[in-house]
Amino acid sequence: MEINNGIIIDGVLHEMIELIDVSNINFDCSKCSLCKECEECEMKHGSYLCDVMACFFFVNRGKVTDIKTKEEKE
């Protein structure tokens, strides 16, 4: 599986789902896999993770077992 943008926290990959057309989407923070962490970030820094990362929400993709860069794949 190839992931272009994400965050690994405690060995779990959270993939960014990018903003496309927000006019037709009902935003629901409960769908985000980093909802708890985002609330902590907002309380400490006054910004939500999705605002900082310019994405819509994060999806949990599971435990990371092996990470390869483009150079290692070639």
C-alpha positions as CSV (number, residue, x, y, z in Angstrom):
1,M,0.0,0.0,0.0
2,E,1.3,3.4,-0.9
3,I,0.6,6.4,1.4
4,N,1.6,9.8,0.3
5,N,0.6,11.8,3.4
6,G,0.1,10.6,6.9
7,I,1.1,10.6,10.5
8,I,2.5,7.6,12.4
9,I,1.6,7.7,16.1
10,D,2.6,4.8,18.4
11,G,3.2,2.6,15.4
12,V,-0.2,3.3,13.8
13,L,-0.5,5.0,10.4
14,H,-3.2,7.7,10.1
15,E,-3.6,8.7,6.4
16,M,-4.6,12.3,5.5
17,I,-7.8,12.6,3.4
18,E,-7.3,15.8,1.5
19,L,-9.8,18.6,0.9
20,I,-11.5,18.4,-2.5
21,D,-14.8,20.4,-2.5
22,V,-15.9,21.3,1.0
23,S,-19.1,22.9,-0.2
24,N,-20.8,19.5,-0.6
25,I,-19.3,17.8,2.5
26,N,-20.8,17.8,6.0
27,F,-17.7,17.9,8.3
28,D,-17.9,15.5,11.2
29,C,-14.9,15.4,13.6
30,S,-16.1,12.0,14.9
31,K,-15.0,10.4,11.6
32,C,-11.4,11.4,12.1
33,S,-9.1,8.8,13.6
34,L,-7.1,11.6,15.3
35,C,-10.1,13.3,16.9
36,K,-8.8,12.9,20.5
37,E,-5.3,14.1,19.5
38,C,-6.8,17.0,17.5
39,E,-8.9,18.2,20.5
40,E,-5.7,18.3,22.6
41,C,-3.8,20.2,19.9
42,E,-6.7,22.7,19.6
43,M,-6.8,23.3,23.4
44,K,-3.0,23.8,23.6
45,H,-2.4,25.7,20.3
46,G,-5.7,27.1,19.2
47,S,-5.6,25.2,15.8
48,Y,-7.1,21.9,14.6
49,L,-4.8,19.3,13.0
50,C,-6.8,19.4,9.8
51,D,-6.3,23.2,9.5
52,V,-2.5,22.8,10.1
53,M,-2.1,19.9,7.7
54,A,-4.6,21.3,5.1
55,C,-6.7,18.1,5.0
56,F,-10.3,17.0,5.7
57,F,-9.7,14.3,8.2
58,F,-7.5,11.3,9.0
59,V,-8.2,7.5,8.5
60,N,-6.6,4.8,10.6
61,R,-4.7,2.5,8.3
62,G,-3.5,0.1,11.0
63,K,-0.1,-0.9,12.4
64,V,3.0,0.0,10.5
65,T,5.3,-3.0,10.0
66,D,7.7,-1.9,7.3
67,I,8.4,1.5,5.8
68,K,10.2,1.9,2.5
69,T,11.3,5.1,0.9
70,K,11.3,5.6,-2.9
71,E,15.1,4.9,-2.9
72,E,14.7,1.6,-1.1
73,K,12.0,0.4,-3.6
74,E,14.3,0.9,-6.6
